[in-house]
Amino acid sequence: MNKVLREKIMEAFSSVLPITVIVLITSVALVPMPAGTILMFLAGAALLIVGMGFFTLGADMAMMPMGEGIGIQLTKTSNLFIALVVCFIMGFIITIAEPDLQVLARQVPSIPSIMLILAVAIGVGIFLAVAILRILFRIQLSILLVIFYVLLFGVIFFAPPNFIPVAFDSGGVTTGPITVPFILAMGVGVAALRSDKDSQNDSFGLVALGSIGPILAVILLGLFFNPGGADVVSNTVPVVETSRDVVTSFALELPEFSKEVSFALSAIVFFFIIFQLVSRRYKKHQLGRIAIGFLYTFIGLVVFLTGVNVGFIPVGHLLGLQLASSPFKWILVPLGMLIGYFIVAAEPAVHVLIKQVEDISSGTIPQSAMKRGLAIGMAAALGLTMVRILAGIPILWILIPGYALALALTFFVPKIFTGIAFDSGGVCSGPMTSTFLLPLAMGVCEGVGGSLMKDAFGIVAMVAMAPLVVIQLMGLIYAARMKTSAKQVEQTIEVIPAEDVSAIIEFEEEPSDE
């Protein structure tokens, strides 16, 4: 086995192991589950580990260099209109190709799936073009975020209340494992051609702005399609009795996910071929490496999505349903926080983000600090979500203060942390959220007799919001420590006597005898 691939799989194993142990302990101590369901969960976890290993290696080899190269090439063109049209087309194509969006669209009543997908894709395309303009014209990210979120929350009050959670969820699922590596790398490529001190800071923020477009587009769509009286069909737990049933369940779904991933990647490959024919940017050996990277990405996504969809959905739904129906339902709050803390490490795109953050910041923002910050944010999001479902709290009571705090912090933290924080919100809400946490929320909602449309949906929105606050608070701590270190250096210099300083200067200026 390839040494790098083995390392990636071991990293995935360490990421997935904690959440697997938590679910197994819960199934023994609190929620007894059928042996077949547990076996499917374990098989799903194994596939998830292998899939994540292949995917992260494939993203490093193909998606990242491809996105960065396209970003650099776009900024070299003299025709800004053509560059923006290409950005829109890219955003549109990769959004339609995102598997998570197709899963969400099938869950939403009253609106044709294709119409919802097209609305979201248009929103991403437009705002991706806006994000590129921001980098080129050096517009402060915090200003754009305030303008667009004020507009967003202004439009929300005209939308059907049952539709608001779905709209915010759509902003999270569009930034999935296919979209994130490509967009993040493109931001780095566009910013790389700028030599000013803020170029690294501005390389982040594309995912942040790209997440606003879908929310706004779906809310506007909701004004024409009122889903207020409809509800969704919850997930059913399949009956699995033997190991053959487990293998059959995965084997039957594998071709379906192969088709979805093939469709997703073929759209990107087609666009890349056109780009290469026009620009001739990549050499022969680079094209070979990118092709192998695409193969790894395909294998990884197929295996990953099969594992989480078949193995995790039944367990998530059953876990939430039985705990919410039991006398100790409030244990869901600390349990949800525990699951949230560890599950963020199992999101494929998270590994792409934290690696890029460490590279761009030259190690001043290490991967370990980013992992810890995202884990705390996810834990807070899951805890608040469980409280909201159990107590029946409207989602806007949490989203409005949360986003207000996040936007206020943008004016006080270092610029790079604003971009990272708002990008993190989209990155954390990936396939693990849609295939494990959303079924968990649906099960809890059924257990307490709530509305699936109002209460279960919205968990992606909560997951996307929490990192905005936590990562920026981390930025405040980082800035405070930097100021303290600078003051200590100044104080050290001040206590050195002037004659010692003169002696040091004279010693340095004395010519060598050699």
C-alpha positions as CSV (number, residue, x, y, z in Angstrom):
1,M,0.0,0.0,0.0
2,N,1.2,3.5,-0.8
3,K,2.9,5.0,2.3
4,V,1.1,8.3,2.1
5,L,-2.2,6.5,1.7
6,R,-1.5,4.4,4.7
7,E,-0.8,7.5,6.7
8,K,-4.1,9.1,5.5
9,I,-6.1,6.0,6.5
10,M,-4.5,5.9,9.9
11,E,-5.4,9.6,10.4
12,A,-8.9,8.8,9.4
13,F,-9.0,5.9,11.9
14,S,-7.9,8.1,14.8
15,S,-10.7,10.6,13.7
16,V,-13.5,8.1,13.4
17,L,-12.6,5.9,16.4
18,P,-13.9,8.2,19.2
19,I,-17.4,8.7,17.6
20,T,-17.6,4.9,17.0
21,V,-16.8,4.2,20.7
22,I,-19.3,6.7,21.9
23,V,-22.2,5.2,19.8
24,L,-21.2,1.7,20.9
25,I,-21.2,2.6,24.6
26,T,-24.5,4.4,24.3
27,S,-26.0,1.4,22.5
28,V,-25.0,-0.8,25.4
29,A,-25.7,1.5,28.4
30,L,-28.7,3.6,27.3
31,V,-30.3,2.4,24.0
32,P,-30.1,-1.3,23.3
33,M,-30.0,-1.8,19.5
34,P,-30.4,-4.9,17.3
35,A,-27.2,-6.7,16.6
36,G,-27.7,-6.3,12.9
37,T,-28.0,-2.5,13.2
38,I,-24.7,-2.3,15.2
39,L,-23.0,-4.6,12.7
40,M,-24.1,-2.2,9.9
41,F,-22.8,0.7,11.9
42,L,-19.4,-0.9,12.4
43,A,-19.2,-1.9,8.7
44,G,-20.1,1.7,7.8
45,A,-17.4,3.0,10.1
46,A,-14.8,0.8,8.4
47,L,-15.8,2.1,5.0
48,L,-15.8,5.6,6.2
49,I,-12.2,5.3,7.4
50,V,-11.0,3.8,4.1
51,G,-13.0,6.3,2.1
52,M,-11.7,9.3,4.0
53,G,-8.1,8.1,3.5
54,F,-8.5,7.9,-0.3
55,F,-10.4,11.2,-0.5
56,T,-7.9,13.3,1.5
57,L,-5.0,12.0,-0.6
58,G,-7.0,12.5,-3.8
59,A,-7.8,16.1,-2.8
60,D,-4.1,16.8,-2.2
61,M,-3.2,15.4,-5.6
62,A,-6.0,16.7,-7.8
63,M,-8.6,19.1,-6.3
64,M,-6.2,21.5,-4.6
65,P,-3.6,22.0,-7.4
66,M,-6.4,22.2,-9.9
67,G,-8.4,24.9,-8.0
68,E,-5.2,26.9,-7.3
69,G,-4.1,26.8,-10.9
70,I,-7.5,27.9,-12.2
71,G,-7.6,30.8,-9.6
72,I,-4.1,32.0,-10.7
73,Q,-5.1,31.8,-14.4
74,L,-8.3,33.6,-13.9
75,T,-6.6,36.6,-12.4
76,K,-4.2,36.8,-15.3
77,T,-6.9,37.4,-17.9
78,S,-7.4,41.0,-19.0
79,N,-11.1,40.6,-19.4
80,L,-12.8,40.8,-16.0
81,F,-16.2,39.9,-17.3
82,I,-15.0,36.6,-18.8
83,A,-13.3,35.8,-15.5
84,L,-16.5,36.4,-13.5
85,V,-18.6,34.3,-16.0
86,V,-16.1,31.4,-15.6
87,C,-16.4,31.8,-11.8
88,F,-20.1,31.6,-12.0
89,I,-20.1,28.6,-14.3
90,M,-17.6,26.8,-12.0
91,G,-19.7,27.6,-8.9
92,F,-22.9,26.4,-10.7
93,I,-21.3,23.1,-11.9
94,I,-19.7,22.0,-8.7
95,T,-22.8,22.8,-6.7
96,I,-25.1,20.7,-8.9
97,A,-22.5,18.0,-8.5
98,E,-22.5,18.1,-4.7
99,P,-24.1,14.8,-3.4
100,D,-25.2,16.4,-0.1
101,L,-27.4,18.9,-1.9
102,Q,-29.2,16.2,-3.8
103,V,-29.9,14.3,-0.5
104,L,-31.4,17.5,1.1
105,A,-33.4,18.3,-2.0
106,R,-35.2,14.9,-1.8
107,Q,-36.2,15.6,1.8
108,V,-37.9,19.0,1.1
109,P,-41.7,18.8,0.4
110,S,-43.7,21.0,-2.0
111,I,-40.7,22.1,-4.1
112,P,-39.4,20.0,-7.1
113,S,-35.9,18.8,-6.4
114,I,-34.5,20.1,-9.6
115,M,-35.8,23.6,-8.9
116,L,-34.3,23.7,-5.5
117,I,-30.9,22.4,-6.8
118,L,-30.9,25.0,-9.6
119,A,-31.7,27.8,-7.2
120,V,-28.9,26.8,-4.8
121,A,-26.4,26.5,-7.7
122,I,-27.3,29.9,-9.1
123,G,-26.8,31.4,-5.6
124,V,-23.4,29.8,-5.2
125,G,-22.3,30.8,-8.7
126,I,-23.2,34.5,-8.1
127,F,-21.6,34.7,-4.7
128,L,-18.4,32.9,-5.9
129,A,-18.0,35.6,-8.5
130,V,-18.6,38.3,-5.8
131,A,-15.9,36.6,-3.6
132,I,-13.4,36.8,-6.5
133,L,-14.2,40.5,-6.9
134,R,-13.6,41.0,-3.2
135,I,-10.1,39.6,-3.4
136,L,-9.2,41.5,-6.6
137,F,-10.4,44.8,-5.3
138,R,-9.3,44.2,-1.7
139,I,-12.7,44.8,-0.2
140,Q,-12.8,44.0,3.6
141,L,-14.6,40.7,4.1
142,S,-16.3,41.8,7.3
143,I,-18.1,44.7,5.5
144,L,-19.5,42.4,2.8
145,L,-20.6,39.8,5.5
146,V,-22.5,42.5,7.4
147,I,-24.2,43.8,4.3
148,F,-25.3,40.4,3.0
149,Y,-26.4,39.0,6.3
150,V,-28.4,42.1,7.1
151,L,-30.1,41.7,3.7
152,L,-30.6,38.0,4.4
153,F,-32.2,38.4,7.7
154,G,-34.4,41.2,6.3
155,V,-35.8,38.9,3.6
156,I,-36.3,36.0,6.1
157,F,-39.2,37.7,7.8
158,F,-41.2,37.4,4.5
159,A,-40.5,33.7,4.1
160,P,-42.7,30.9,5.5
161,P,-41.5,30.1,9.0
162,N,-41.3,26.3,8.3
163,F,-39.0,27.0,5.4
164,I,-36.3,29.0,7.2
165,P,-34.5,26.0,8.7
166,V,-34.3,24.3,5.2
167,A,-33.0,27.5,3.7
168,F,-30.1,27.8,6.2
169,D,-29.4,24.0,5.9
170,S,-29.0,24.5,2.1
171,G,-26.2,26.9,2.7
172,G,-24.3,24.3,4.7
173,V,-24.8,21.2,2.5
174,T,-23.5,23.0,-0.6
175,T,-20.1,23.3,0.9
176,G,-19.3,19.6,0.9
177,P,-16.4,17.3,0.1
178,I,-16.3,18.2,-3.6
179,T,-16.9,21.9,-3.4
180,V,-14.6,22.9,-0.4
181,P,-11.2,21.7,-1.7
182,F,-11.7,23.3,-5.0
183,I,-13.0,26.7,-3.7
184,L,-10.4,26.9,-1.0
185,A,-7.6,26.3,-3.4
186,M,-9.0,28.7,-5.9
187,G,-9.0,31.5,-3.3
188,V,-5.3,30.8,-2.6
189,G,-4.5,30.9,-6.3
190,V,-6.3,34.3,-6.8
191,A,-4.7,35.8,-3.7
192,A,-1.2,34.4,-4.7
193,L,-0.8,37.0,-7.4
194,R,-1.1,39.8,-4.9
195,S,2.1,40.8,-3.1
196,D,0.6,43.0,-0.4
197,K,0.5,42.1,3.2
198,D,-3.2,41.2,3.2
199,S,-3.1,38.7,0.4
200,Q,-2.9,35.7,2.7
201,N,-5.8,37.0,4.8
202,D,-7.9,37.4,1.7
203,S,-7.3,33.9,0.4
204,F,-10.0,32.8,2.9
205,G,-13.6,33.8,2.6
206,L,-14.8,32.2,-0.6
207,V,-16.6,29.4,1.2
208,A,-18.1,32.0,3.6
209,L,-19.6,34.1,0.8
210,G,-20.5,31.0,-1.2
211,S,-22.7,29.8,1.7
212,I,-24.8,33.0,1.7
213,G,-26.0,32.7,-1.9
214,P,-27.9,29.4,-1.4
215,I,-29.6,30.6,1.7
216,L,-30.8,33.8,0.0
217,A,-31.8,31.9,-3.2
218,V,-33.8,29.2,-1.3
219,I,-35.6,31.9,0.9
220,L,-36.6,33.7,-2.3
221,L,-37.8,30.4,-3.7
222,G,-39.8,29.8,-0.6
223,L,-41.8,32.9,-1.3
224,F,-43.3,31.2,-4.4
225,F,-43.6,27.7,-3.0
226,N,-45.2,27.7,0.5
227,P,-44.3,24.4,2.2
228,G,-46.0,25.3,5.4
229,G,-48.6,22.5,5.5
230,A,-46.2,19.7,4.3
231,D,-43.9,17.5,6.3
232,V,-41.1,15.2,5.5
233,V,-41.0,11.4,5.7
234,S,-38.6,10.2,8.4
235,N,-35.9,7.6,7.9
236,T,-36.8,4.0,8.5
237,V,-34.5,1.5,10.1
238,P,-34.0,-1.5,7.8
239,V,-34.3,-5.0,9.3
240,V,-30.9,-6.8,9.2
241,E,-30.5,-10.2,10.7
242,T,-27.4,-11.8,9.3
243,S,-24.0,-10.8,8.0
244,R,-25.2,-11.5,4.5
245,D,-28.0,-8.9,5.0
246,V,-25.3,-6.4,6.0
247,V,-23.2,-7.1,2.9
248,T,-26.3,-7.0,0.7
249,S,-27.4,-3.6,2.1
250,F,-24.0,-2.0,1.2
251,A,-23.7,-3.8,-2.1
252,L,-27.1,-2.6,-3.3
253,E,-26.3,1.1,-2.5
254,L,-22.8,1.1,-3.8
255,P,-23.8,1.4,-7.5
256,E,-26.1,4.3,-6.7
257,F,-23.4,6.3,-5.0
258,S,-21.0,5.4,-7.7
259,K,-23.4,7.1,-10.2
260,E,-23.7,10.2,-8.0
261,V,-20.0,10.6,-7.6
262,S,-19.3,9.9,-11.3
263,F,-21.8,12.6,-12.2
264,A,-20.2,15.0,-9.7
265,L,-16.6,14.5,-10.7
266,S,-17.4,14.2,-14.5
267,A,-18.7,17.8,-14.5
268,I,-15.5,19.0,-12.8
269,V,-13.3,16.9,-15.1
270,F,-15.1,18.3,-18.2
271,F,-14.6,21.8,-17.0
272,F,-10.9,21.1,-16.3
273,I,-10.3,19.6,-19.7
274,I,-11.7,22.8,-21.4
275,F,-9.6,24.9,-19.1
276,Q,-6.4,22.9,-19.9
277,L,-7.1,23.1,-23.7
278,V,-7.4,26.8,-23.5
279,S,-4.7,27.7,-21.0
280,R,-2.1,24.8,-21.5
281,R,-1.2,25.5,-17.9
282,Y,-0.3,22.0,-16.7
283,K,2.6,19.8,-17.9
284,K,2.3,16.2,-18.8
285,H,3.5,14.8,-15.5
286,Q,1.2,17.2,-13.6
287,L,-1.8,16.0,-15.6
288,G,-0.8,12.4,-14.7
289,R,-0.7,13.2,-11.0
290,I,-4.1,15.0,-11.2
291,A,-5.6,12.0,-13.0
292,I,-4.5,9.7,-10.3
293,G,-5.8,12.1,-7.7
294,F,-9.2,12.1,-9.4
295,L,-9.2,8.3,-9.2
296,Y,-8.4,8.4,-5.5
297,T,-11.1,11.1,-5.0
298,F,-13.7,8.9,-6.8
299,I,-12.8,5.8,-4.8
300,G,-12.8,7.7,-1.5
301,L,-16.1,9.5,-2.0
302,V,-17.9,6.3,-3.2
303,V,-16.7,4.3,-0.3
304,F,-17.2,7.1,2.2
305,L,-20.8,8.0,1.1
306,T,-21.8,4.4,1.0
307,G,-20.5,3.8,4.5
308,V,-22.1,6.8,6.1
309,N,-25.4,6.6,4.3
310,V,-26.0,2.9,4.8
311,G,-24.3,2.4,8.1
312,F,-24.9,5.7,10.0
313,I,-28.4,6.8,9.1
314,P,-30.2,4.0,10.8
315,V,-28.1,4.2,14.0
316,G,-28.5,8.0,14.1
317,H,-32.3,7.9,13.7
318,L,-32.8,5.0,16.2
319,L,-30.5,6.6,18.8
320,G,-32.3,9.9,18.7
321,L,-35.8,8.3,18.7
322,Q,-35.2,5.9,21.6
323,L,-33.4,8.5,23.8
324,A,-36.1,11.2,23.2
325,S,-38.8,8.7,24.0
326,S,-37.2,7.6,27.3
327,P,-37.5,9.2,30.8
328,F,-33.9,10.5,30.6
329,K,-34.3,12.4,27.3
330,W,-32.3,15.4,28.6
331,I,-29.2,13.3,28.5
332,L,-29.3,14.1,24.8
333,V,-27.8,17.5,25.5
334,P,-24.5,16.4,27.0
335,L,-24.4,13.3,24.7
336,G,-25.0,15.6,21.7
337,M,-22.1,17.8,22.8
338,L,-19.9,14.8,23.2
339,I,-20.8,13.5,19.7
340,G,-20.3,17.0,18.2
341,Y,-16.9,17.4,19.8
342,F,-15.5,14.2,18.1
343,I,-17.6,14.0,14.9
344,V,-16.1,17.1,13.4
345,A,-12.8,15.3,12.9
346,A,-14.6,12.8,10.7
347,E,-15.7,15.4,8.1
348,P,-13.4,15.0,5.0
349,A,-13.3,18.7,4.1
350,V,-12.2,19.7,7.6
351,H,-8.8,18.0,7.1
352,V,-8.4,20.0,3.8
353,L,-9.2,23.3,5.6
354,I,-7.0,22.9,8.7
355,K,-4.0,21.8,6.5
356,Q,-4.4,24.9,4.3
357,V,-4.8,27.2,7.3
358,E,-1.5,25.8,8.7
359,D,0.3,26.2,5.3
360,I,-1.0,29.8,4.7
361,S,-0.2,30.9,8.2
362,S,3.3,29.3,8.0
363,G,2.5,27.2,11.1
364,T,1.4,30.1,13.4
365,I,-2.1,28.6,13.4
366,P,-1.4,24.9,13.8
367,Q,-3.8,22.1,12.8
368,S,-4.2,21.0,16.5
369,A,-5.5,24.4,17.5
370,M,-7.9,24.5,14.5
371,K,-9.2,21.0,15.4
372,R,-9.8,22.0,19.0
373,G,-11.6,25.2,18.0
374,L,-13.9,23.4,15.5
375,A,-14.6,20.6,18.0
376,I,-15.7,23.1,20.6
377,G,-17.9,24.9,18.1
378,M,-19.5,21.6,17.0
379,A,-20.1,20.6,20.6
380,A,-21.8,23.9,21.3
381,A,-23.9,23.6,18.1
382,L,-25.1,20.0,18.9
383,G,-25.9,21.0,22.6
384,L,-28.0,24.0,21.5
385,T,-29.7,21.9,18.8
386,M,-30.8,19.3,21.3
387,V,-32.1,22.0,23.7
388,R,-33.9,23.7,20.8
389,I,-35.7,20.4,19.7
390,L,-36.5,19.3,23.3
391,A,-37.9,22.7,24.3
392,G,-39.4,23.6,21.0
393,I,-37.4,26.9,20.6
394,P,-37.8,28.7,17.3
395,I,-34.5,28.6,15.3
396,L,-34.4,32.3,14.7
397,W,-34.2,32.9,18.5
398,I,-30.7,31.3,18.3
399,L,-29.6,32.2,14.7
400,I,-30.2,36.0,15.0
401,P,-28.1,36.6,18.2
402,G,-25.5,34.1,17.0
403,Y,-24.9,35.7,13.7
404,A,-25.1,39.2,15.3
405,L,-22.3,38.2,17.7
406,A,-20.3,36.6,14.9
407,L,-20.6,39.7,12.7
408,A,-19.7,42.0,15.5
409,L,-16.5,40.0,16.2
410,T,-15.3,40.5,12.6
411,F,-14.4,44.1,13.5
412,F,-12.1,43.1,16.4
413,V,-10.3,40.0,15.3
414,P,-7.3,39.7,12.9
415,K,-8.6,39.5,9.3
416,I,-7.3,36.0,8.7
417,F,-9.4,34.6,11.5
418,T,-12.6,36.2,10.1
419,G,-12.1,34.4,6.8
420,I,-11.1,31.1,8.5
421,A,-14.1,31.3,10.8
422,F,-16.7,31.9,8.2
423,D,-15.2,29.3,5.9
424,S,-15.2,26.8,8.8
425,G,-18.9,27.1,9.2
426,G,-19.5,25.7,5.7
427,V,-16.8,23.1,6.0
428,C,-18.1,21.6,9.3
429,S,-21.5,21.0,7.8
430,G,-20.6,18.1,5.5
431,P,-21.8,14.6,4.8
432,M,-21.4,13.4,8.5
433,T,-23.9,16.1,9.4
434,S,-26.4,15.2,6.7
435,T,-26.1,11.4,7.2
436,F,-25.7,11.0,11.0
437,L,-26.6,14.2,12.8
438,L,-29.7,15.1,10.7
439,P,-31.2,11.6,11.2
440,L,-30.3,11.9,14.9
441,A,-32.3,15.2,15.1
442,M,-35.2,13.6,13.2
443,G,-35.3,10.7,15.6
444,V,-35.3,13.1,18.6
445,C,-38.0,15.2,17.0
446,E,-40.2,12.2,16.4
447,G,-39.6,11.1,20.0
448,V,-40.8,14.3,21.5
449,G,-43.7,14.8,18.9
450,G,-42.2,17.9,17.3
451,S,-42.4,19.1,13.7
452,L,-39.7,17.6,11.5
453,M,-39.8,20.6,9.1
454,K,-39.4,23.2,11.9
455,D,-37.4,21.4,14.5
456,A,-35.3,18.6,12.9
457,F,-34.2,20.8,9.9
458,G,-31.9,23.5,11.1
459,I,-29.2,21.3,12.6
460,V,-26.9,22.0,9.6
461,A,-27.5,25.7,10.2
462,M,-26.5,25.4,13.9
463,V,-23.4,23.5,12.9
464,A,-22.5,26.1,10.4
465,M,-23.0,29.0,12.8
466,A,-21.1,27.9,15.9
467,P,-17.6,27.9,14.4
468,L,-18.1,31.5,13.3
469,V,-18.1,32.6,16.9
470,V,-15.6,30.1,18.4
471,I,-12.9,30.5,15.8
472,Q,-13.1,34.3,16.1
473,L,-12.9,34.1,19.9
474,M,-9.8,32.0,19.3
475,G,-8.5,34.8,17.1
476,L,-9.0,37.3,19.9
477,I,-7.0,35.1,22.2
478,Y,-4.3,34.8,19.5
479,A,-4.1,38.6,19.1
480,A,-3.9,39.1,22.8
481,R,-1.0,36.7,23.2
482,M,0.8,38.3,20.3
483,K,0.5,41.7,22.0
484,T,1.7,40.3,25.3
485,S,4.7,38.7,23.6
486,A,5.6,42.0,21.8
487,K,5.4,43.9,25.1
488,Q,7.7,41.3,26.8
489,V,10.2,41.8,24.0
490,E,10.1,45.6,24.4
491,Q,10.5,45.3,28.2
492,T,13.5,43.0,27.7
493,I,15.1,45.5,25.4
494,E,14.4,48.4,27.8
495,V,16.1,46.7,30.8
496,I,19.4,46.3,28.9
497,P,21.8,49.1,29.9
498,A,22.6,51.6,27.2
499,E,26.4,50.9,27.5
500,D,25.7,47.2,26.9
501,V,23.8,48.0,23.8
502,S,26.6,50.2,22.6
503,A,29.1,47.5,23.3
504,I,27.0,45.0,21.3
505,I,26.8,47.4,18.4
506,E,30.6,48.1,18.4
507,F,31.3,44.3,18.6
508,E,29.0,43.7,15.6
509,E,30.7,46.6,13.6
510,E,34.3,45.5,14.4
511,P,35.8,44.0,11.2
512,S,37.1,40.5,11.2
513,D,40.8,39.7,11.1
514,E,40.2,36.9,8.6
